Amino acid sequence: MKKVVAILLVAVFCCGFVPQHTSPHPDGQLTTEQYTEAIKSLTIHQDTLRAKDLLRLIMERDSTHAPSLAMLARLEQNLALRAKYAQRAYEGDTTNLHYADLYLDALIRTSQYKAAIPLAYRLIERSTEPGNYHVLAALLAEMGRKGEAIVLLDSAYSRLGRFSPLRNLQQRLLLEDNRIEEAETIAKRDIQKTPYDAECYLALANLYNLTRRDSLAVATYQQGLEVDGENLDLLVAFGGFYYNRQQMGEYLAIVDRLFAHKQVAVEKKCEVWAGLRENQDNYRQYLAQYDALIKRLFALHPDNEEVLDQYIVHLFMVGKKEEAMILSKKHLASTPQPKMRDFARVISGEVGLERPDSAFKYIKQAYRHFPKEVELIRALSYHSVGENRFDEAIEYCHQALMYVKDDIARSEIWGDIGDIEAHRNEKKRCYKAYDKALQYNPDNHSVLNNYAYFLSEEGRNLEQALAMASRAISLSKSNATYLDTMAWVLYKLGRYDEAKRYMQQALSLDREKSVEMALHYGDILFALGDKFMAELYWRKALERGADVKEIEARFKMSKQQ
C-alpha cells in the first residue's frame, strides 16, 4: 500500500507557485524583491542554486516568510528537511490550501502517515478535490483502518459524484477485506444509476476478472463496449484479460481495435507489435491475424519509420521478400532527403536476398549522401578487398578512422586493416595492425583469433598464440571458428589429445561444413596414429572443395608410414 500512497502524490499535488503575501517585517519590500528574483532565477534562468541562496537570505531576515519556505520545500532534495520547510510554511498560513497540500505531500513522503491523516481530513473539509479523498482513503487503509476508508469513499460518491480512481480504490479495499458481495453490489448499483457509463461496466468486469468468474467478466466487458466501443480503458482491460488467460486469438482481436484507436500513440502500437513478434510460435499459429494487424498499422501510419521497418521485417518473415524490397526502394526513391535508415533498409534486404551487386550499388548511393558514415566506408573497403584492390581498401579504412568516435570502433577498423594485409600476405604489416587494434580494445575477439591463427600457421610465438586463442574462446563461447583455431595452435604445439577435444567441439558446432576444419581434424587424427579416420576426414575436406594437391600429398604421406 505504501507504493499506492506514493503514486498518488504525483497526481494530486501541484508544483505551481503560490500567491505572495505582504511581509510584516520592516524589510518587507526587500523581501518581496528578493522573492521575485528567486522566482525569476528558477523559472527563467533555471538557476536553482541562486534561487536557494536568495530564499535563504530572506529566511535570515524573516524566518516565517511562508512563500519562501514553501519554495524551499519544493526545491529541497532531502526529504526530512523538505518536511520541516513545508511544516513551517503551513504553520505560517494554515488557511492556504497549497501550503496544506505541500505539507501533506512531505508527511507522506517521509512515511509520517499518522500525522498526515488529520491534515488530510482538514483538506477534504475545505476542498472538493477528489484526489484529497483518494489520498485520505489510502492513508487510512495503510494505517489498518480499511472500514473507515471504505465509508469515506462512499461519502465521496454522494458528495462528489462518480470518480473512477475512488471507485477502483474502494473496490480493491473491499476485495482485500474479502467483502466480495458488497463490492459486487456497489458495482451493480453504479450500473443501474448510470447505465450509459462504460466505466461502471469496467469496474464490475474487473471485479469478475479478479475473482476468476471469467464468463461473467467477458459478458460485462462486452456490455461496456456496447455502451462505448471506443473506451480505451475498457479495451486495454479486456485485452489484458484475454492475454492473461492465454486466449491469443481473442487477445489479437482486441489489439486490432487498439491499433485502430485514435488515442493510442503509434509508439505504443509499435511496442505492442514488437512484443507480439517475439513469440514465434504464436506468430506461426495466428499468422493471418498477425498479418492483418501489421497491415492495419502500416495503413494507418505509412510515413512512420518504425512502422515501415516492422512491416518490411514482417514481409521478409512471411516470405514476401520481393514485396518488401519494392516497398523499401519505393520509400527511398520518394524521399527528397533520405535518411541513413532508408538506405540501410534496402541494403540489408539486398544482402538477405544474396544480391551483392545491387547491395553495393545502394551502398555507393548512400555514401554520396553520408560520406562520414563509418559502416558505409567499411562496406566499400570490403568490396575493394573482394576486387583485390587492397590499397584502395586500406585507404577506405584510414578514412573511416577519421570519423569513429570510440576505441571499440577504432579497434575494429585496425582489425580490418590487419585482415587486408593478411590477404596480400604482408604478415609483418598485418601483425602491426593487429597490435594497434588490441591497444584500443584488448578484448577484440576477432583480432585475437585471427592473430593466433596466422601465428600458428607460421609456427612461431605459439605460446602467445595459445593465450590469444584461449582469450578469444572465453569472450565468444561456442564459436566453431575460434575452437578450430585453438585446436590448430595446440596441434602446432604437439598437444594432440587436447587439440582433438577442441576440434571435436568445433565440428559439432560447424554449420558451414568447413573445408579447413575437416582438413585440420584429419591432420590431428593422423598425428595421433589414427590413419583410417584421418583419411576419412581428408576425403571429406576434398568433397567440400579442398585443394586436390594438398589432399594427395597427405595420402602419399599416410601410405609411406
C-alpha positions as CSV (number, residue, x, y, z in Angstrom):
1,M,0.0,0.0,0.0
2,K,3.0,2.4,0.6
3,K,3.6,2.2,-3.2
4,V,-0.1,3.2,-3.8
5,V,0.3,6.2,-1.5
6,A,3.5,7.3,-3.2
7,I,1.9,7.1,-6.6
8,L,-1.0,9.4,-5.5
9,L,1.4,12.2,-4.8
10,V,2.3,12.7,-8.5
11,A,-1.4,13.1,-9.5
12,V,-2.6,15.1,-6.5
13,F,0.0,17.7,-5.6
14,C,0.8,20.5,-7.9
15,C,4.1,22.4,-8.0
16,G,2.9,25.8,-9.1
17,F,4.0,29.0,-7.3
18,V,1.7,30.4,-4.6
19,P,0.5,33.9,-4.3
20,Q,2.8,36.1,-2.3
21,H,1.6,37.7,0.9
22,T,2.9,41.0,2.2
23,S,5.6,40.6,4.8
24,P,5.0,42.4,8.1
25,H,8.8,42.7,8.5
26,P,10.3,46.2,8.3
27,D,12.3,45.0,5.3
28,G,9.2,43.7,3.5
29,Q,9.9,45.5,0.2
30,L,13.4,44.0,0.1
31,T,11.9,40.6,0.9
32,T,9.4,40.9,-1.9
33,E,12.1,41.9,-4.4
34,Q,14.3,39.0,-3.4
35,Y,11.5,36.6,-3.6
36,T,10.6,37.8,-7.1
37,E,14.2,37.5,-8.1
38,A,14.3,33.9,-6.8
39,I,11.3,33.1,-8.9
40,K,13.0,34.6,-12.0
41,S,16.2,32.6,-11.3
42,L,14.2,29.4,-11.1
43,T,11.7,29.8,-13.9
44,I,13.6,31.9,-16.4
45,H,17.3,31.0,-15.8
46,Q,16.8,27.6,-14.3
47,D,19.4,28.5,-11.7
48,T,18.3,26.5,-8.7
49,L,21.4,27.3,-6.6
50,R,20.9,31.1,-6.9
51,A,17.2,30.7,-6.1
52,K,18.0,28.8,-2.9
53,D,20.6,31.4,-1.9
54,L,18.1,34.3,-2.3
55,L,15.5,32.3,-0.3
56,R,18.0,31.7,2.5
57,L,18.8,35.4,2.6
58,I,15.1,36.1,3.1
59,M,15.0,33.4,5.9
60,E,17.8,35.3,7.7
61,R,15.6,38.4,7.9
62,D,12.2,36.7,8.2
63,S,12.2,33.1,9.3
64,T,8.4,33.0,9.0
65,H,8.1,34.1,5.3
66,A,5.7,31.3,4.1
67,P,6.2,31.7,0.3
68,S,9.9,31.3,0.7
69,L,9.5,28.3,3.0
70,A,7.1,26.7,0.5
71,M,9.5,27.2,-2.4
72,L,12.4,25.8,-0.4
73,A,10.3,22.8,0.4
74,R,9.7,22.2,-3.3
75,L,13.4,22.6,-4.2
76,E,14.9,20.6,-1.3
77,Q,16.0,17.1,-2.1
78,N,16.5,16.0,1.5
79,L,13.0,14.6,2.5
80,A,13.4,15.4,6.2
81,L,14.4,19.0,5.6
82,R,11.7,19.4,3.0
83,A,9.1,18.3,5.6
84,K,10.4,20.9,8.0
85,Y,10.2,23.7,5.5
86,A,6.7,22.6,4.4
87,Q,5.6,22.4,8.1
88,R,6.8,25.9,8.8
89,A,5.1,27.3,5.7
90,Y,1.8,25.7,6.7
91,E,2.0,26.9,10.3
92,G,2.7,30.4,8.9
93,D,-0.6,30.3,7.0
94,T,-3.0,27.4,7.8
95,T,-5.6,28.9,5.5
96,N,-3.5,28.4,2.4
97,L,-4.6,25.2,0.7
98,H,-1.4,25.0,-1.3
99,Y,0.7,25.0,1.9
100,A,-1.5,22.3,3.3
101,D,-1.1,20.2,0.2
102,L,2.7,20.7,0.3
103,Y,2.9,19.7,3.9
104,L,0.7,16.6,3.4
105,D,2.9,15.7,0.5
106,A,6.0,16.0,2.7
107,L,4.4,13.9,5.5
108,I,3.6,11.1,3.1
109,R,7.0,11.1,1.5
110,T,8.6,10.8,5.0
111,S,6.1,8.0,5.9
112,Q,4.5,10.1,8.7
113,Y,1.1,8.7,7.9
114,K,-0.4,9.1,11.4
115,A,0.4,12.8,11.3
116,A,-0.8,13.1,7.7
117,I,-4.4,11.8,8.4
118,P,-5.7,14.8,10.4
119,L,-4.3,17.2,7.8
120,A,-5.9,15.2,5.0
121,Y,-9.3,15.4,6.9
122,R,-8.9,19.2,7.1
123,L,-8.3,19.3,3.4
124,I,-11.5,17.4,2.4
125,E,-13.4,19.7,4.7
126,R,-12.2,22.8,2.7
127,S,-11.9,21.3,-0.8
128,T,-14.0,19.3,-3.2
129,E,-10.9,17.9,-4.9
130,P,-11.5,14.1,-5.4
131,G,-7.8,13.5,-5.1
132,N,-7.8,14.5,-1.5
133,Y,-10.4,11.8,-0.7
134,H,-8.2,9.3,-2.6
135,V,-5.1,10.2,-0.5
136,L,-7.0,10.1,2.8
137,A,-8.6,6.7,2.0
138,A,-5.2,5.3,1.1
139,L,-3.7,6.7,4.3
140,L,-6.5,5.2,6.4
141,A,-6.0,1.8,4.7
142,E,-2.3,2.0,5.2
143,M,-2.9,2.5,9.0
144,G,-5.2,-0.5,9.1
145,R,-8.4,1.5,9.1
146,K,-9.9,0.0,5.9
147,G,-13.5,0.1,7.2
148,E,-13.2,3.9,7.8
149,A,-11.6,4.3,4.3
150,I,-14.5,2.5,2.6
151,V,-17.1,4.6,4.4
152,L,-15.1,7.7,3.4
153,L,-15.2,6.7,-0.2
154,D,-18.9,6.1,0.0
155,S,-19.4,9.6,1.3
156,A,-17.2,10.9,-1.5
157,Y,-19.6,9.3,-4.1
158,S,-22.6,11.1,-2.6
159,R,-20.7,14.4,-2.3
160,L,-18.7,14.5,-5.5
161,G,-20.4,12.0,-7.8
162,R,-18.5,9.4,-9.8
163,F,-14.8,9.4,-9.9
164,S,-13.1,6.3,-11.3
165,P,-10.0,6.2,-9.1
166,L,-12.2,6.4,-6.0
167,R,-14.4,3.6,-7.2
168,N,-11.3,1.4,-8.1
169,L,-9.7,2.0,-4.7
170,Q,-12.9,1.2,-2.8
171,Q,-13.3,-2.0,-4.8
172,R,-9.8,-3.0,-4.1
173,L,-10.1,-2.4,-0.4
174,L,-13.4,-4.4,-0.3
175,L,-11.7,-7.3,-2.1
176,E,-8.7,-7.1,0.3
177,D,-11.2,-7.3,3.2
178,N,-12.9,-10.3,1.4
179,R,-16.1,-8.3,1.1
180,I,-16.7,-9.6,-2.5
181,E,-20.5,-9.5,-2.4
182,E,-20.5,-5.9,-1.1
183,A,-18.1,-4.8,-3.9
184,E,-20.3,-6.5,-6.5
185,T,-23.5,-4.9,-5.1
186,I,-21.8,-1.4,-5.3
187,A,-20.6,-2.0,-8.8
188,K,-24.1,-3.2,-10.0
189,R,-25.7,-0.2,-8.2
190,D,-23.5,2.1,-10.2
191,I,-24.5,0.5,-13.5
192,Q,-28.2,0.8,-12.5
193,K,-27.7,4.5,-11.7
194,T,-25.8,5.3,-14.9
195,P,-26.3,2.5,-17.4
196,Y,-24.6,4.5,-20.2
197,D,-21.3,5.0,-18.3
198,A,-18.9,2.4,-19.7
199,E,-16.6,3.0,-16.7
200,C,-19.2,1.3,-14.4
201,Y,-19.2,-1.8,-16.6
202,L,-15.4,-1.7,-16.4
203,A,-15.4,-1.8,-12.6
204,L,-17.8,-4.8,-12.5
205,A,-15.9,-6.6,-15.2
206,N,-12.6,-6.1,-13.4
207,L,-14.2,-7.4,-10.2
208,Y,-15.3,-10.6,-12.1
209,N,-11.9,-10.9,-13.6
210,L,-10.1,-10.6,-10.2
211,T,-12.5,-13.2,-8.7
212,R,-11.9,-15.6,-11.6
213,R,-15.5,-15.5,-12.9
214,D,-14.5,-15.5,-16.5
215,S,-17.8,-15.9,-18.3
216,L,-19.3,-13.0,-16.3
217,A,-16.2,-10.9,-16.9
218,V,-16.3,-11.4,-20.7
219,A,-20.0,-10.6,-20.8
220,T,-19.6,-7.5,-18.8
221,Y,-16.6,-6.2,-20.8
222,Q,-18.7,-6.8,-23.9
223,Q,-21.6,-4.9,-22.4
224,G,-19.4,-2.0,-21.6
225,L,-18.0,-1.9,-25.2
226,E,-21.6,-1.9,-26.5
227,V,-22.1,1.3,-24.5
228,D,-18.8,2.8,-25.6
229,G,-16.8,0.8,-28.1
230,E,-14.0,3.4,-28.1
231,N,-13.4,3.4,-24.3
232,L,-9.7,2.9,-24.1
233,D,-9.6,1.7,-20.5
234,L,-12.2,-1.0,-21.3
235,L,-10.3,-2.2,-24.4
236,V,-7.0,-2.4,-22.5
237,A,-8.5,-4.2,-19.6
238,F,-10.4,-6.7,-21.9
239,G,-7.2,-7.3,-23.8
240,G,-5.3,-7.9,-20.6
241,F,-7.9,-10.4,-19.5
242,Y,-7.5,-12.4,-22.7
243,Y,-3.7,-12.2,-22.6
244,N,-3.5,-13.4,-19.0
245,R,-5.8,-16.3,-19.9
246,Q,-3.6,-17.1,-23.0
247,Q,-6.6,-16.7,-25.3
248,M,-4.4,-15.3,-28.1
249,G,-7.0,-15.2,-30.9
250,E,-9.4,-13.1,-28.8
251,Y,-6.5,-11.0,-27.5
252,L,-5.3,-10.2,-31.0
253,A,-8.8,-9.2,-32.0
254,I,-8.7,-6.6,-29.1
255,V,-5.2,-5.5,-30.2
256,D,-6.7,-4.8,-33.7
257,R,-9.2,-2.5,-32.1
258,L,-6.5,-0.8,-30.1
259,F,-4.3,-0.3,-33.2
260,A,-7.3,1.5,-34.9
261,H,-7.9,3.7,-31.8
262,K,-7.0,7.3,-32.3
263,Q,-5.9,7.8,-28.7
264,V,-3.3,5.1,-28.8
265,A,0.1,6.6,-29.7
266,V,1.9,5.0,-32.6
267,E,4.9,4.4,-30.4
268,K,2.8,2.3,-28.1
269,K,1.4,0.3,-31.0
270,C,5.0,-0.4,-32.2
271,E,5.9,-1.5,-28.7
272,V,2.9,-3.9,-28.6
273,W,3.7,-5.3,-32.0
274,A,7.4,-5.9,-31.1
275,G,6.2,-7.9,-28.1
276,L,3.8,-9.9,-30.2
277,R,6.6,-10.7,-32.7
278,E,8.9,-12.1,-30.1
279,N,6.7,-15.2,-29.7
280,Q,7.4,-17.2,-32.9
281,D,5.0,-20.0,-32.0
282,N,2.1,-17.5,-31.8
283,Y,3.4,-15.8,-35.0
284,R,3.0,-19.1,-36.9
285,Q,-0.3,-20.2,-35.3
286,Y,-2.0,-16.9,-35.8
287,L,-0.3,-15.7,-38.9
288,A,-3.5,-14.4,-40.6
289,Q,-4.3,-12.2,-37.6
290,Y,-0.6,-11.0,-37.3
291,D,-0.7,-10.2,-41.0
292,A,-3.9,-8.2,-40.6
293,L,-2.5,-6.3,-37.6
294,I,0.7,-5.1,-39.2
295,K,-1.2,-4.2,-42.4
296,R,-3.6,-2.1,-40.4
297,L,-0.7,-0.5,-38.6
298,F,1.0,0.4,-41.8
299,A,-2.2,1.6,-43.4
300,L,-2.7,4.0,-40.5
301,H,0.9,5.2,-40.2
302,P,2.5,4.7,-43.6
303,D,5.0,7.5,-43.0
304,N,6.3,6.3,-39.6
305,E,9.8,4.9,-39.9
306,E,9.4,2.4,-37.1
307,V,6.1,1.1,-38.6
308,L,7.7,0.8,-42.0
309,D,10.6,-1.1,-40.6
310,Q,8.3,-3.5,-38.7
311,Y,6.2,-4.1,-41.8
312,I,9.2,-4.8,-44.0
313,V,10.6,-7.3,-41.4
314,H,7.1,-9.0,-41.4
315,L,7.1,-9.3,-45.2
316,F,10.5,-10.9,-45.1
317,M,9.4,-13.3,-42.3
318,V,6.4,-14.5,-44.3
319,G,8.4,-14.9,-47.5
320,K,7.3,-11.8,-49.3
321,K,10.8,-10.7,-49.8
322,E,10.4,-9.0,-53.2
323,E,7.3,-7.1,-52.0
324,A,9.4,-5.9,-49.1
325,M,12.2,-4.8,-51.4
326,I,9.7,-3.0,-53.7
327,L,8.3,-1.1,-50.7
328,S,11.8,-0.3,-49.4
329,K,13.0,1.0,-52.7
330,K,9.8,3.0,-53.4
331,H,10.1,4.7,-50.0
332,L,13.8,5.5,-50.7
333,A,13.0,6.9,-54.1
334,S,10.1,9.0,-52.9
335,T,12.0,10.6,-50.0
336,P,13.5,14.0,-51.0
337,Q,16.2,13.8,-48.3
338,P,16.7,10.2,-47.5
339,K,18.0,9.1,-44.1
340,M,20.6,6.5,-43.4
341,R,18.0,4.1,-42.2
342,D,16.2,4.4,-45.6
343,F,19.3,3.1,-47.4
344,A,20.1,0.6,-44.6
345,R,16.6,-1.0,-45.2
346,V,17.3,-1.5,-48.9
347,I,21.0,-2.6,-48.4
348,S,20.2,-5.2,-45.7
349,G,17.3,-6.5,-47.9
350,E,19.6,-7.0,-50.9
351,V,22.2,-8.7,-48.8
352,G,19.5,-11.0,-47.4
353,L,18.5,-11.9,-50.9
354,E,22.1,-12.6,-51.8
355,R,22.3,-9.8,-54.4
356,P,25.7,-8.3,-53.6
357,D,26.0,-6.2,-56.8
358,S,22.7,-4.5,-56.1
359,A,23.6,-4.0,-52.4
360,F,26.9,-2.4,-53.4
361,K,25.0,0.0,-55.8
362,Y,22.9,1.3,-52.9
363,I,26.0,1.4,-50.6
364,K,27.6,3.8,-53.1
365,Q,24.4,5.9,-53.3
366,A,24.3,6.1,-49.5
367,Y,27.9,7.0,-49.4
368,R,27.3,10.0,-51.6
369,H,24.7,11.2,-49.1
370,F,26.6,10.2,-46.0
371,P,30.3,10.3,-46.7
372,K,31.2,10.2,-43.0
373,E,29.1,7.1,-42.2
374,V,31.7,4.6,-40.9
375,E,29.8,1.5,-41.7
376,L,29.3,2.6,-45.3
377,I,33.1,3.3,-45.6
378,R,33.8,-0.2,-44.2
379,A,31.4,-1.8,-46.6
380,L,33.3,0.0,-49.5
381,S,36.5,-1.4,-48.1
382,Y,35.2,-4.9,-48.0
383,H,34.1,-4.6,-51.6
384,S,37.5,-3.4,-52.6
385,V,39.1,-6.4,-50.9
386,G,36.7,-8.6,-53.0
387,E,38.0,-6.9,-56.1
388,N,41.7,-7.4,-54.9
389,R,42.1,-3.7,-54.7
390,F,43.9,-3.8,-51.4
391,D,45.5,-0.3,-51.4
392,E,42.0,1.2,-52.0
393,A,40.6,-0.9,-49.2
394,I,43.2,0.3,-46.7
395,E,42.6,3.8,-47.8
396,Y,38.9,3.5,-47.0
397,C,39.9,2.1,-43.6
398,H,42.0,5.1,-42.8
399,Q,39.2,7.3,-44.0
400,A,36.8,5.5,-41.6
401,L,39.3,6.1,-38.7
402,M,38.8,9.9,-39.2
403,Y,35.1,9.6,-38.2
404,V,35.0,6.9,-35.5
405,K,34.1,8.1,-32.0
406,D,35.3,5.4,-29.7
407,D,38.1,3.0,-29.1
408,I,36.0,-0.1,-29.8
409,A,35.3,1.1,-33.3
410,R,38.9,2.1,-33.8
411,S,39.9,-1.4,-32.8
412,E,37.5,-3.0,-35.3
413,I,38.9,-0.9,-38.2
414,W,42.5,-1.6,-37.3
415,G,41.5,-5.3,-37.3
416,D,40.1,-4.7,-40.8
417,I,43.5,-3.3,-41.9
418,G,45.2,-6.3,-40.4
419,D,42.9,-8.7,-42.3
420,I,43.5,-6.8,-45.6
421,E,47.3,-7.1,-45.1
422,A,46.9,-10.8,-44.4
423,H,45.0,-11.1,-47.7
424,R,48.0,-9.9,-49.6
425,N,50.4,-11.9,-47.4
426,E,52.0,-8.9,-45.7
427,K,52.2,-10.6,-42.3
428,K,54.5,-8.0,-40.7
429,R,52.1,-5.2,-41.5
430,C,49.2,-7.5,-40.5
431,Y,50.6,-8.1,-37.1
432,K,51.4,-4.4,-36.6
433,A,47.7,-3.5,-37.4
434,Y,46.5,-6.3,-35.0
435,D,48.7,-4.9,-32.3
436,K,47.2,-1.5,-32.8
437,A,43.7,-3.0,-32.7
438,L,44.4,-4.7,-29.4
439,Q,45.8,-1.5,-27.9
440,Y,42.4,0.1,-28.4
441,N,40.5,-3.0,-27.3
442,P,42.4,-5.9,-25.7
443,D,39.1,-7.9,-25.9
444,N,38.6,-7.7,-29.7
445,H,38.0,-11.5,-30.0
446,S,38.0,-11.5,-33.8
447,V,41.5,-10.0,-33.9
448,L,42.7,-12.3,-31.1
449,N,41.5,-15.3,-33.1
450,N,43.0,-14.2,-36.4
451,Y,46.3,-13.2,-34.9
452,A,46.6,-16.6,-33.1
453,Y,45.7,-18.5,-36.3
454,F,48.3,-16.7,-38.5
455,L,51.0,-17.2,-35.9
456,S,50.2,-20.9,-35.7
457,E,50.3,-21.2,-39.5
458,E,53.8,-19.7,-39.4
459,G,54.7,-21.9,-36.4
460,R,56.1,-19.1,-34.3
461,N,55.2,-17.4,-31.0
462,L,52.9,-20.4,-30.3
463,E,52.6,-19.7,-26.6
464,Q,51.4,-16.2,-27.4
465,A,49.1,-17.6,-30.0
466,L,47.7,-20.1,-27.4
467,A,47.0,-17.3,-24.9
468,M,45.2,-15.2,-27.6
469,A,43.1,-18.2,-28.9
470,S,42.1,-19.0,-25.3
471,R,41.0,-15.5,-24.7
472,A,39.0,-15.4,-27.9
473,I,37.1,-18.5,-26.8
474,S,36.4,-17.1,-23.4
475,L,35.0,-13.9,-25.0
476,S,32.9,-15.7,-27.6
477,K,31.9,-19.1,-26.4
478,S,30.6,-21.8,-28.8
479,N,32.3,-20.2,-31.8
480,A,33.3,-23.0,-34.1
481,T,35.9,-21.0,-35.9
482,Y,37.6,-19.9,-32.6
483,L,37.6,-23.5,-31.4
484,D,39.2,-24.6,-34.6
485,T,42.0,-22.0,-34.1
486,M,42.5,-23.2,-30.6
487,A,42.8,-26.8,-31.8
488,W,45.2,-25.8,-34.5
489,V,47.5,-23.9,-32.1
490,L,47.6,-26.9,-29.8
491,Y,48.3,-29.2,-32.8
492,K,51.3,-27.0,-33.7
493,L,52.5,-27.2,-30.1
494,G,52.3,-31.0,-30.3
495,R,49.5,-31.3,-27.8
496,Y,47.4,-33.6,-30.0
497,D,44.9,-35.0,-27.4
498,E,43.9,-31.5,-26.3
499,A,43.7,-30.5,-30.0
500,K,41.4,-33.4,-30.8
501,R,39.0,-32.4,-28.0
502,Y,38.7,-28.8,-29.2
503,M,38.4,-29.8,-32.8
504,Q,35.5,-32.2,-31.9
505,Q,33.7,-29.3,-30.3
506,A,34.4,-27.1,-33.4
507,L,33.0,-29.8,-35.7
508,S,29.9,-30.3,-33.6
509,L,29.1,-26.5,-33.9
510,D,30.1,-26.2,-37.6
511,R,27.1,-25.4,-39.7
512,E,29.1,-24.4,-42.8
513,K,30.8,-27.7,-43.5
514,S,34.1,-26.0,-43.3
515,V,36.9,-27.4,-45.5
516,E,39.6,-26.2,-43.1
517,M,38.0,-27.9,-40.1
518,A,37.8,-31.3,-41.8
519,L,41.4,-30.9,-43.1
520,H,42.7,-29.9,-39.6
521,Y,40.8,-32.8,-37.9
522,G,42.3,-35.2,-40.3
523,D,45.8,-33.9,-39.6
524,I,45.2,-34.1,-35.8
525,L,43.9,-37.7,-36.1
526,F,46.9,-38.7,-38.3
527,A,49.3,-37.2,-35.7
528,L,47.5,-39.4,-33.1
529,G,48.1,-42.5,-35.3
530,D,44.5,-43.0,-36.4
531,K,45.2,-43.2,-40.2
532,F,41.8,-44.6,-41.1
533,M,39.8,-41.8,-39.6
534,A,42.4,-39.2,-40.8
535,E,41.9,-40.3,-44.4
536,L,38.1,-40.3,-43.9
537,Y,38.2,-36.6,-42.9
538,W,40.7,-35.7,-45.6
539,R,38.2,-37.1,-48.1
540,K,35.5,-35.0,-46.5
541,A,37.7,-32.0,-47.0
542,L,38.2,-32.9,-50.6
543,E,34.4,-33.3,-51.1
544,R,34.0,-29.8,-49.6
545,G,36.4,-28.2,-52.0
546,A,39.9,-28.7,-50.6
547,D,42.9,-28.4,-52.9
548,V,43.4,-31.7,-54.7
549,K,47.2,-31.5,-54.5
550,E,47.1,-30.9,-50.7
551,I,45.0,-34.0,-50.2
552,E,47.1,-36.1,-52.5
553,A,50.2,-35.1,-50.5
554,R,48.6,-36.2,-47.3
555,F,47.5,-39.6,-48.7
556,K,51.0,-40.1,-50.0
557,M,52.5,-39.3,-46.6
558,S,50.0,-41.7,-45.0
559,K,50.9,-44.6,-47.3
560,Q,54.6,-44.1,-46.6
561,Q,54.2,-44.7,-42.9
